[in-house]
Amino acid sequence: MIDPTRIRALVFDVFGTVVDWRASIAREVAQVADARGVAIDGGAFADAWRAGYQPAMRRVASGDRPWARLDVLHRENLETLLPRFGLDGLDEDERQQLNFAWHRLDPWPDSVAGLHRLKRRWPIATLSNGNVSLLVDLARHGGLPWDTVLSAELFEKYKPDLVVYRMAARLLGIADGELVLVAAHPSDLDAARDAGLMTAYVHRPLEYGHDQSAEQVAPDRFDWQARDFADLASQLGA
């Protein structure tokens, strides 16, 4: 295990790591559908919407389309889903409001208290593919105590591009090896490690609902592995 005294700051993946995107989106889309008198499986809609996330970012990364912030990619994916789920009758205001459900995702129960513990010892920030306005709204909605908001939008690159991780360290004024990425997604952490960062895996078994199991991670794959943010704070001595 790495000595925590090396740490100068921590950055956090947000979707799935800090906030429960699936339950939040499922709830909001179910409310919209109910108001329209449409029967819908909110969880299935949330899963389908999220399924378009990585392919949309890969098209940007490959140069198949120009840079676009995540709000735009979410809206494009939403437009393909509405007819599939019988919601193509939504007007523009309703579509915009539903798209901004991603700005209103609820934190996991341990997130706020755990972040406050870690913040007492180190600077903490987001490092998310979400755009800045989205991340600010999430912080205000959920009471997330970030010292600053770092977004892929600032670099016009999406994770797992190594530039995103290294530029986060530069913006915080520290070396790559003094920064920890905290995430629930092994692929994100693998890329951060390749960029020279320290890595902390937090297990979020309910990210995809009760019927889905999270990826199993070998005990020595990352520098720290924790059950939740409280456990991580304890391991780091915060």
C-alpha atoms as an extended CHARMM CRD file, in Angstrom:
* protein
*
       238  EXT
         1         1  MET       CA              0.0000000000        0.0000000000        0.0000000000  PROA      1               0.0000000000
         2         2  ILE       CA              1.2340000000        3.4940000000       -0.8530000000  PROA      2               0.0000000000
         3         3  ASP       CA              2.1830000000        5.8480000000        1.9820000000  PROA      3               0.0000000000
         4         4  PRO       CA             -0.6620000000        8.4120000000        2.2630000000  PROA      4               0.0000000000
         5         5  THR       CA              1.8380000000       11.1350000000        3.1720000000  PROA      5               0.0000000000
         6         6  ARG       CA              2.6780000000       11.2560000000       -0.5610000000  PROA      6               0.0000000000
         7         7  ILE       CA             -0.8160000000       12.5570000000       -1.3070000000  PROA      7               0.0000000000
         8         8  ARG       CA             -1.1770000000       16.2580000000       -2.1270000000  PROA      8               0.0000000000
         9         9  ALA       CA             -4.7560000000       16.1850000000       -3.5140000000  PROA      9               0.0000000000
        10        10  LEU       CA             -7.5780000000       13.8470000000       -4.5020000000  PROA      10              0.0000000000
        11        11  VAL       CA             -9.7780000000       14.0150000000       -7.5920000000  PROA      11              0.0000000000
        12        12  PHE       CA            -12.9780000000       12.0450000000       -8.0320000000  PROA      12              0.0000000000
        13        13  ASP       CA            -14.8390000000       10.4770000000      -10.8630000000  PROA      13              0.0000000000
        14        14  VAL       CA            -18.4470000000       11.5590000000      -10.3490000000  PROA      14              0.0000000000
        15        15  PHE       CA            -21.0510000000        9.4640000000      -12.2250000000  PROA      15              0.0000000000
        16        16  GLY       CA            -21.4220000000        6.2320000000      -10.2720000000  PROA      16              0.0000000000
        17        17  THR       CA            -18.5950000000        7.0480000000       -7.8640000000  PROA      17              0.0000000000
        18        18  VAL       CA            -20.0130000000       10.0820000000       -6.0510000000  PROA      18              0.0000000000
        19        19  VAL       CA            -23.6020000000       10.1290000000       -7.3240000000  PROA      19              0.0000000000
        20        20  ASP       CA            -26.1710000000        7.4290000000       -8.0520000000  PROA      20              0.0000000000
        21        21  TRP       CA            -26.9540000000        8.2430000000      -11.6770000000  PROA      21              0.0000000000
        22        22  ARG       CA            -29.1530000000        5.2150000000      -12.3890000000  PROA      22              0.0000000000
        23        23  ALA       CA            -31.6840000000        5.5750000000       -9.5760000000  PROA      23              0.0000000000
        24        24  SER       CA            -31.8370000000        9.3440000000      -10.0780000000  PROA      24              0.0000000000
        25        25  ILE       CA            -32.4370000000        9.1590000000      -13.8290000000  PROA      25              0.0000000000
        26        26  ALA       CA            -34.9100000000        6.2800000000      -13.4630000000  PROA      26              0.0000000000
        27        27  ARG       CA            -36.9410000000        8.3080000000      -10.9600000000  PROA      27              0.0000000000
        28        28  GLU       CA            -37.0540000000       11.4440000000      -13.1040000000  PROA      28              0.0000000000
        29        29  VAL       CA            -37.9510000000        9.7090000000      -16.3560000000  PROA      29              0.0000000000
        30        30  ALA       CA            -40.6790000000        7.7210000000      -14.5600000000  PROA      30              0.0000000000
        31        31  GLN       CA            -42.1640000000       10.9950000000      -13.3200000000  PROA      31              0.0000000000
        32        32  VAL       CA            -42.1460000000       12.4430000000      -16.8270000000  PROA      32              0.0000000000
        33        33  ALA       CA            -43.7160000000        9.3190000000      -18.2880000000  PROA      33              0.0000000000
        34        34  ASP       CA            -46.3830000000        9.1930000000      -15.5670000000  PROA      34              0.0000000000
        35        35  ALA       CA            -47.3430000000       12.8010000000      -16.2790000000  PROA      35              0.0000000000
        36        36  ARG       CA            -47.8090000000       11.8110000000      -19.9160000000  PROA      36              0.0000000000
        37        37  GLY       CA            -49.7440000000        8.6600000000      -19.0650000000  PROA      37              0.0000000000
        38        38  VAL       CA            -47.0230000000        6.4230000000      -20.5220000000  PROA      38              0.0000000000
        39        39  ALA       CA            -46.0400000000        3.1790000000      -18.8030000000  PROA      39              0.0000000000
        40        40  ILE       CA            -42.2630000000        2.9120000000      -18.6880000000  PROA      40              0.0000000000
        41        41  ASP       CA            -39.4460000000        1.0280000000      -16.9820000000  PROA      41              0.0000000000
        42        42  GLY       CA            -37.3730000000        3.9150000000      -15.6320000000  PROA      42              0.0000000000
        43        43  GLY       CA            -34.3750000000        1.7040000000      -14.9400000000  PROA      43              0.0000000000
        44        44  ALA       CA            -34.3590000000        0.3770000000      -18.4970000000  PROA      44              0.0000000000
        45        45  PHE       CA            -34.5160000000        3.9400000000      -19.8360000000  PROA      45              0.0000000000
        46        46  ALA       CA            -31.6310000000        5.0020000000      -17.5810000000  PROA      46              0.0000000000
        47        47  ASP       CA            -29.5510000000        2.0190000000      -18.7070000000  PROA      47              0.0000000000
        48        48  ALA       CA            -30.2370000000        2.7250000000      -22.3730000000  PROA      48              0.0000000000
        49        49  TRP       CA            -29.3410000000        6.3930000000      -21.9690000000  PROA      49              0.0000000000
        50        50  ARG       CA            -26.1110000000        5.5560000000      -20.1900000000  PROA      50              0.0000000000
        51        51  ALA       CA            -25.2700000000        2.9370000000      -22.8280000000  PROA      51              0.0000000000
        52        52  GLY       CA            -24.8210000000        5.7580000000      -25.3400000000  PROA      52              0.0000000000
        53        53  TYR       CA            -22.2990000000        7.5510000000      -23.1330000000  PROA      53              0.0000000000
        54        54  GLN       CA            -19.0620000000        5.8240000000      -24.0840000000  PROA      54              0.0000000000
        55        55  PRO       CA            -19.8370000000        5.4810000000      -27.8300000000  PROA      55              0.0000000000
        56        56  ALA       CA            -20.6170000000        9.1980000000      -28.0360000000  PROA      56              0.0000000000
        57        57  MET       CA            -17.3360000000       10.1420000000      -26.3870000000  PROA      57              0.0000000000
        58        58  ARG       CA            -15.4050000000        7.7150000000      -28.5720000000  PROA      58              0.0000000000
        59        59  ARG       CA            -16.7280000000        9.5040000000      -31.6630000000  PROA      59              0.0000000000
        60        60  VAL       CA            -15.2980000000       12.7490000000      -30.2880000000  PROA      60              0.0000000000
        61        61  ALA       CA            -11.9890000000       11.1090000000      -29.3460000000  PROA      61              0.0000000000
        62        62  SER       CA            -11.6130000000        9.5150000000      -32.7740000000  PROA      62              0.0000000000
        63        63  GLY       CA            -12.2340000000       12.7960000000      -34.5630000000  PROA      63              0.0000000000
        64        64  ASP       CA            -15.4360000000       11.5340000000      -36.1820000000  PROA      64              0.0000000000
        65        65  ARG       CA            -17.1780000000       14.5950000000      -34.7850000000  PROA      65              0.0000000000
        66        66  PRO       CA            -16.0400000000       17.9210000000      -33.2940000000  PROA      66              0.0000000000
        67        67  TRP       CA            -15.7070000000       18.4630000000      -29.5720000000  PROA      67              0.0000000000
        68        68  ALA       CA            -19.0660000000       18.6490000000      -27.7720000000  PROA      68              0.0000000000
        69        69  ARG       CA            -19.7260000000       18.9440000000      -24.0470000000  PROA      69              0.0000000000
        70        70  LEU       CA            -21.5520000000       16.1420000000      -22.2930000000  PROA      70              0.0000000000
        71        71  ASP       CA            -24.8750000000       18.0050000000      -22.1210000000  PROA      71              0.0000000000
        72        72  VAL       CA            -24.9330000000       17.9810000000      -25.9280000000  PROA      72              0.0000000000
        73        73  LEU       CA            -24.0470000000       14.2900000000      -26.1570000000  PROA      73              0.0000000000
        74        74  HSD       CA            -26.7110000000       13.4230000000      -23.5790000000  PROA      74              0.0000000000
        75        75  ARG       CA            -29.3160000000       15.3770000000      -25.5420000000  PROA      75              0.0000000000
        76        76  GLU       CA            -28.4150000000       13.6630000000      -28.8120000000  PROA      76              0.0000000000
        77        77  ASN       CA            -28.7070000000       10.2630000000      -27.1550000000  PROA      77              0.0000000000
        78        78  LEU       CA            -31.9900000000       11.2640000000      -25.5250000000  PROA      78              0.0000000000
        79        79  GLU       CA            -33.5000000000       12.0800000000      -28.9000000000  PROA      79              0.0000000000
        80        80  THR       CA            -32.8280000000        8.5380000000      -30.1000000000  PROA      80              0.0000000000
        81        81  LEU       CA            -34.4520000000        7.0420000000      -26.9820000000  PROA      81              0.0000000000
        82        82  LEU       CA            -37.7010000000        8.9620000000      -26.7550000000  PROA      82              0.0000000000
        83        83  PRO       CA            -39.4590000000        7.1650000000      -29.6490000000  PROA      83              0.0000000000
        84        84  ARG       CA            -38.2840000000        3.7760000000      -28.3670000000  PROA      84              0.0000000000
        85        85  PHE       CA            -39.9640000000        4.4000000000      -25.0180000000  PROA      85              0.0000000000
        86        86  GLY       CA            -43.1260000000        6.1040000000      -26.2840000000  PROA      86              0.0000000000
        87        87  LEU       CA            -42.0660000000        9.5800000000      -25.1880000000  PROA      87              0.0000000000
        88        88  ASP       CA            -41.5940000000       11.2440000000      -28.5680000000  PROA      88              0.0000000000
        89        89  GLY       CA            -44.5290000000       13.5370000000      -27.7440000000  PROA      89              0.0000000000
        90        90  LEU       CA            -42.4680000000       15.5460000000      -25.2570000000  PROA      90              0.0000000000
        91        91  ASP       CA            -42.1800000000       19.2190000000      -26.1810000000  PROA      91              0.0000000000
        92        92  GLU       CA            -38.9020000000       21.1460000000      -26.2090000000  PROA      92              0.0000000000
        93        93  ASP       CA            -39.1900000000       22.3770000000      -22.6310000000  PROA      93              0.0000000000
        94        94  GLU       CA            -39.9000000000       18.8470000000      -21.3870000000  PROA      94              0.0000000000
        95        95  ARG       CA            -36.9620000000       17.4420000000      -23.3510000000  PROA      95              0.0000000000
        96        96  GLN       CA            -34.6080000000       20.0810000000      -21.9890000000  PROA      96              0.0000000000
        97        97  GLN       CA            -35.8200000000       19.5210000000      -18.4420000000  PROA      97              0.0000000000
        98        98  LEU       CA            -35.3650000000       15.7640000000      -18.7770000000  PROA      98              0.0000000000
        99        99  ASN       CA            -31.8930000000       16.1790000000      -20.2660000000  PROA      99              0.0000000000
       100       100  PHE       CA            -30.9460000000       18.2720000000      -17.2410000000  PROA      100             0.0000000000
       101       101  ALA       CA            -31.8720000000       15.3900000000      -14.9430000000  PROA      101             0.0000000000
       102       102  TRP       CA            -28.1360000000       14.6520000000      -15.1800000000  PROA      102             0.0000000000
       103       103  HSD       CA            -27.6200000000       17.9150000000      -13.2600000000  PROA      103             0.0000000000
       104       104  ARG       CA            -29.7900000000       16.6440000000      -10.3850000000  PROA      104             0.0000000000
       105       105  LEU       CA            -28.2830000000       13.2580000000       -9.5310000000  PROA      105             0.0000000000
       106       106  ASP       CA            -28.3620000000       12.3300000000       -5.8530000000  PROA      106             0.0000000000
       107       107  PRO       CA            -25.1460000000       11.4570000000       -3.9740000000  PROA      107             0.0000000000
       108       108  TRP       CA            -24.5940000000        8.0080000000       -2.5310000000  PROA      108             0.0000000000
       109       109  PRO       CA            -25.4440000000        8.0050000000        1.2060000000  PROA      109             0.0000000000
       110       110  ASP       CA            -21.7770000000        8.0810000000        2.2840000000  PROA      110             0.0000000000
       111       111  SER       CA            -20.5500000000       10.6370000000       -0.2530000000  PROA      111             0.0000000000
       112       112  VAL       CA            -21.0420000000       13.9850000000        1.4810000000  PROA      112             0.0000000000
       113       113  ALA       CA            -19.7660000000       12.9670000000        4.9140000000  PROA      113             0.0000000000
       114       114  GLY       CA            -16.8400000000       11.0660000000        3.4020000000  PROA      114             0.0000000000
       115       115  LEU       CA            -15.8420000000       14.0000000000        1.2210000000  PROA      115             0.0000000000
       116       116  HSD       CA            -15.9090000000       16.3390000000        4.2120000000  PROA      116             0.0000000000
       117       117  ARG       CA            -13.5420000000       14.0160000000        6.0870000000  PROA      117             0.0000000000
       118       118  LEU       CA            -11.1090000000       13.8720000000        3.1690000000  PROA      118             0.0000000000
       119       119  LYS       CA            -11.3690000000       17.6200000000        2.5540000000  PROA      119             0.0000000000
       120       120  ARG       CA            -10.1560000000       18.3510000000        6.0660000000  PROA      120             0.0000000000
       121       121  ARG       CA             -6.7790000000       16.9000000000        5.1110000000  PROA      121             0.0000000000
       122       122  TRP       CA             -6.4200000000       17.4510000000        1.3490000000  PROA      122             0.0000000000
       123       123  PRO       CA             -7.8440000000       19.5220000000       -1.5020000000  PROA      123             0.0000000000
       124       124  ILE       CA            -10.6040000000       17.5840000000       -3.2600000000  PROA      124             0.0000000000
       125       125  ALA       CA            -11.9670000000       18.1220000000       -6.7550000000  PROA      125             0.0000000000
       126       126  THR       CA            -13.9960000000       16.4560000000       -9.4400000000  PROA      126             0.0000000000
       127       127  LEU       CA            -12.3050000000       14.9190000000      -12.4630000000  PROA      127             0.0000000000
       128       128  SER       CA            -15.2770000000       14.0650000000      -14.6160000000  PROA      128             0.0000000000
       129       129  ASN       CA            -16.3720000000       13.9120000000      -18.2130000000  PROA      129             0.0000000000
       130       130  GLY       CA            -19.3440000000       16.0110000000      -17.1420000000  PROA      130             0.0000000000
       131       131  ASN       CA            -19.2220000000       19.6300000000      -18.2740000000  PROA      131             0.0000000000
       132       132  VAL       CA            -18.5070000000       22.3760000000      -15.7470000000  PROA      132             0.0000000000
       133       133  SER       CA            -22.0780000000       23.6620000000      -15.4250000000  PROA      133             0.0000000000
       134       134  LEU       CA            -23.3340000000       20.1100000000      -14.8700000000  PROA      134             0.0000000000
       135       135  LEU       CA            -20.7690000000       19.4950000000      -12.1170000000  PROA      135             0.0000000000
       136       136  VAL       CA            -21.5340000000       22.7990000000      -10.4090000000  PROA      136             0.0000000000
       137       137  ASP       CA            -25.2500000000       21.9900000000      -10.4290000000  PROA      137             0.0000000000
       138       138  LEU       CA            -24.5500000000       18.5230000000       -8.9910000000  PROA      138             0.0000000000
       139       139  ALA       CA            -22.4850000000       20.0770000000       -6.1980000000  PROA      139             0.0000000000
       140       140  ARG       CA            -25.2490000000       22.5210000000       -5.3200000000  PROA      140             0.0000000000
       141       141  HSD       CA            -27.9640000000       19.8680000000       -5.5880000000  PROA      141             0.0000000000
       142       142  GLY       CA            -26.1770000000       17.3230000000       -3.4060000000  PROA      142             0.0000000000
       143       143  GLY       CA            -24.1170000000       19.5110000000       -1.0710000000  PROA      143             0.0000000000
       144       144  LEU       CA            -20.8320000000       18.1840000000       -2.4540000000  PROA      144             0.0000000000
       145       145  PRO       CA            -17.9850000000       20.1700000000       -0.8420000000  PROA      145             0.0000000000
       146       146  TRP       CA            -15.4920000000       20.4030000000       -3.7140000000  PROA      146             0.0000000000
       147       147  ASP       CA            -12.5670000000       22.8000000000       -3.4740000000  PROA      147             0.0000000000
       148       148  THR       CA            -12.7250000000       23.1540000000       -7.2550000000  PROA      148             0.0000000000
       149       149  VAL       CA            -14.4150000000       21.5870000000      -10.2570000000  PROA      149             0.0000000000
       150       150  LEU       CA            -12.1860000000       20.0010000000      -12.8920000000  PROA      150             0.0000000000
       151       151  SER       CA            -13.8680000000       18.7790000000      -16.0420000000  PROA      151             0.0000000000
       152       152  ALA       CA            -12.8680000000       17.1850000000      -19.3160000000  PROA      152             0.0000000000
       153       153  GLU       CA            -14.5060000000       20.2370000000      -20.8740000000  PROA      153             0.0000000000
       154       154  LEU       CA            -11.5370000000       22.3400000000      -19.7250000000  PROA      154             0.0000000000
       155       155  PHE       CA             -9.2100000000       20.2370000000      -21.8760000000  PROA      155             0.0000000000
       156       156  GLU       CA            -11.6570000000       19.3300000000      -24.6740000000  PROA      156             0.0000000000
       157       157  LYS       CA            -10.6050000000       15.7220000000      -24.1780000000  PROA      157             0.0000000000
       158       158  TYR       CA            -12.5780000000       12.9300000000      -22.5590000000  PROA      158             0.0000000000
       159       159  LYS       CA            -11.2550000000       10.3770000000      -20.1110000000  PROA      159             0.0000000000
       160       160  PRO       CA             -9.5040000000        8.0070000000      -20.5120000000  PROA      160             0.0000000000
       161       161  ASP       CA             -7.2480000000       10.3090000000      -22.5390000000  PROA      161             0.0000000000
       162       162  LEU       CA             -4.1150000000       10.6030000000      -20.3860000000  PROA      162             0.0000000000
       163       163  VAL       CA             -4.0250000000       14.3610000000      -20.9670000000  PROA      163             0.0000000000
       164       164  VAL       CA             -7.0620000000       14.7760000000      -18.7060000000  PROA      164             0.0000000000
       165       165  TYR       CA             -5.3860000000       13.1640000000      -15.6870000000  PROA      165             0.0000000000
       166       166  ARG       CA             -2.0510000000       14.9020000000      -16.1600000000  PROA      166             0.0000000000
       167       167  MET       CA             -3.6090000000       18.3270000000      -16.7150000000  PROA      167             0.0000000000
       168       168  ALA       CA             -5.5740000000       17.9040000000      -13.4930000000  PROA      168             0.0000000000
       169       169  ALA       CA             -2.2840000000       17.5790000000      -11.6310000000  PROA      169             0.0000000000
       170       170  ARG       CA             -0.8730000000       20.6070000000      -13.4580000000  PROA      170             0.0000000000
       171       171  LEU       CA             -3.9070000000       22.7340000000      -12.5700000000  PROA      171             0.0000000000
       172       172  LEU       CA             -3.5870000000       21.7270000000       -8.9270000000  PROA      172             0.0000000000
       173       173  GLY       CA              0.1100000000       22.6190000000       -8.9840000000  PROA      173             0.0000000000
       174       174  ILE       CA              1.3760000000       19.1660000000       -8.0830000000  PROA      174             0.0000000000
       175       175  ALA       CA              3.1920000000       16.2560000000       -9.6940000000  PROA      175             0.0000000000
       176       176  ASP       CA              1.2580000000       13.4170000000      -11.3170000000  PROA      176             0.0000000000
       177       177  GLY       CA              2.4570000000       11.0320000000       -8.6000000000  PROA      177             0.0000000000
       178       178  GLU       CA              1.1020000000       13.2620000000       -5.8270000000  PROA      178             0.0000000000
       179       179  LEU       CA             -2.4920000000       13.0760000000       -7.0720000000  PROA      179             0.0000000000
       180       180  VAL       CA             -5.0180000000       10.3220000000       -6.3240000000  PROA      180             0.0000000000
       181       181  LEU       CA             -7.9360000000        9.4700000000       -8.5820000000  PROA      181             0.0000000000
       182       182  VAL       CA            -10.8720000000        8.0040000000       -6.6590000000  PROA      182             0.0000000000
       183       183  ALA       CA            -13.2700000000        6.0530000000       -8.8660000000  PROA      183             0.0000000000
       184       184  ALA       CA            -15.6520000000        3.1080000000       -8.9580000000  PROA      184             0.0000000000
       185       185  HSD       CA            -14.5850000000        2.1230000000      -12.4850000000  PROA      185             0.0000000000
       186       186  PRO       CA            -11.4310000000        0.0560000000      -12.9770000000  PROA      186             0.0000000000
       187       187  SER       CA            -10.8910000000        1.2810000000      -16.5530000000  PROA      187             0.0000000000
       188       188  ASP       CA            -10.7810000000        4.9040000000      -15.3390000000  PROA      188             0.0000000000
       189       189  LEU       CA             -8.2870000000        3.9730000000      -12.6440000000  PROA      189             0.0000000000
       190       190  ASP       CA             -6.1570000000        1.9670000000      -15.0820000000  PROA      190             0.0000000000
       191       191  ALA       CA             -5.8230000000        5.0570000000      -17.2810000000  PROA      191             0.0000000000
       192       192  ALA       CA             -5.0230000000        7.2660000000      -14.2760000000  PROA      192             0.0000000000
       193       193  ARG       CA             -2.2950000000        4.8400000000      -13.2220000000  PROA      193             0.0000000000
       194       194  ASP       CA             -0.8870000000        4.9060000000      -16.7610000000  PROA      194             0.0000000000
       195       195  ALA       CA             -0.7860000000        8.7070000000      -16.4710000000  PROA      195             0.0000000000
       196       196  GLY       CA              1.2710000000        8.4150000000      -13.2720000000  PROA      196             0.0000000000
       197       197  LEU       CA             -1.4590000000        9.0470000000      -10.6720000000  PROA      197             0.0000000000
       198       198  MET       CA             -2.1440000000        7.0810000000       -7.5130000000  PROA      198             0.0000000000
       199       199  THR       CA             -5.4160000000        5.1660000000       -7.5670000000  PROA      199             0.0000000000
       200       200  ALA       CA             -8.2260000000        4.4220000000       -5.1050000000  PROA      200             0.0000000000
       201       201  TYR       CA            -11.0480000000        2.0640000000       -6.0330000000  PROA      201             0.0000000000
       202       202  VAL       CA            -14.3900000000        2.4820000000       -4.2420000000  PROA      202             0.0000000000
       203       203  HSD       CA            -16.8420000000       -0.3760000000       -4.6410000000  PROA      203             0.0000000000
       204       204  ARG       CA            -20.3280000000        0.7350000000       -5.7580000000  PROA      204             0.0000000000
       205       205  PRO       CA            -22.2440000000       -2.5490000000       -6.1260000000  PROA      205             0.0000000000
       206       206  LEU       CA            -25.6000000000       -0.8410000000       -6.7460000000  PROA      206             0.0000000000
       207       207  GLU       CA            -24.4750000000        1.4570000000       -9.5750000000  PROA      207             0.0000000000
       208       208  TYR       CA            -26.3400000000       -0.6200000000      -12.1650000000  PROA      208             0.0000000000
       209       209  GLY       CA            -29.1480000000       -1.7070000000       -9.8520000000  PROA      209             0.0000000000
       210       210  HSD       CA            -29.7540000000       -4.7140000000       -7.6520000000  PROA      210             0.0000000000
       211       211  ASP       CA            -29.7840000000       -7.1530000000      -10.5760000000  PROA      211             0.0000000000
       212       212  GLN       CA            -26.2860000000       -6.3100000000      -11.8380000000  PROA      212             0.0000000000
       213       213  SER       CA            -22.9820000000       -7.1870000000      -10.2200000000  PROA      213             0.0000000000
       214       214  ALA       CA            -20.0110000000       -4.8380000000      -10.2190000000  PROA      214             0.0000000000
       215       215  GLU       CA            -16.7290000000       -5.8920000000      -11.7960000000  PROA      215             0.0000000000
       216       216  GLN       CA            -14.5500000000       -7.9820000000       -9.4980000000  PROA      216             0.0000000000
       217       217  VAL       CA            -11.2170000000       -6.2980000000       -8.8080000000  PROA      217             0.0000000000
       218       218  ALA       CA             -8.0620000000       -8.0950000000       -7.6920000000  PROA      218             0.0000000000
       219       219  PRO       CA             -6.9040000000       -6.9610000000       -4.2250000000  PROA      219             0.0000000000
       220       220  ASP       CA             -3.5890000000       -5.5600000000       -5.4850000000  PROA      220             0.0000000000
       221       221  ARG       CA             -4.7880000000       -3.9060000000       -8.6860000000  PROA      221             0.0000000000
       222       222  PHE       CA             -4.9730000000       -0.3820000000       -7.2340000000  PROA      222             0.0000000000
       223       223  ASP       CA             -3.1970000000        1.4960000000       -4.4480000000  PROA      223             0.0000000000
       224       224  TRP       CA             -6.2780000000        1.4760000000       -2.2010000000  PROA      224             0.0000000000
       225       225  GLN       CA             -9.5910000000       -0.3420000000       -2.2880000000  PROA      225             0.0000000000
       226       226  ALA       CA            -12.5020000000        0.7570000000       -0.1200000000  PROA      226             0.0000000000
       227       227  ARG       CA            -16.1190000000       -0.1370000000        0.5930000000  PROA      227             0.0000000000
       228       228  ASP       CA            -17.1890000000        3.5110000000        0.5380000000  PROA      228             0.0000000000
       229       229  PHE       CA            -15.8220000000        6.9970000000        1.1810000000  PROA      229             0.0000000000
       230       230  ALA       CA            -15.8460000000        6.5550000000        4.9570000000  PROA      230             0.0000000000
       231       231  ASP       CA            -13.7050000000        3.4430000000        4.6030000000  PROA      231             0.0000000000
       232       232  LEU       CA            -11.3580000000        5.2620000000        2.2260000000  PROA      232             0.0000000000
       233       233  ALA       CA            -11.0090000000        8.1810000000        4.6260000000  PROA      233             0.0000000000
       234       234  SER       CA            -10.1160000000        5.7770000000        7.4310000000  PROA      234             0.0000000000
       235       235  GLN       CA             -7.5360000000        3.9910000000        5.2990000000  PROA      235             0.0000000000
       236       236  LEU       CA             -5.9180000000        7.3090000000        4.3860000000  PROA      236             0.0000000000
       237       237  GLY       CA             -5.9290000000        8.5530000000        7.9730000000  PROA      237             0.0000000000
       238       238  ALA       CA             -8.4550000000       11.3290000000        7.4220000000  PROA      238             0.0000000000
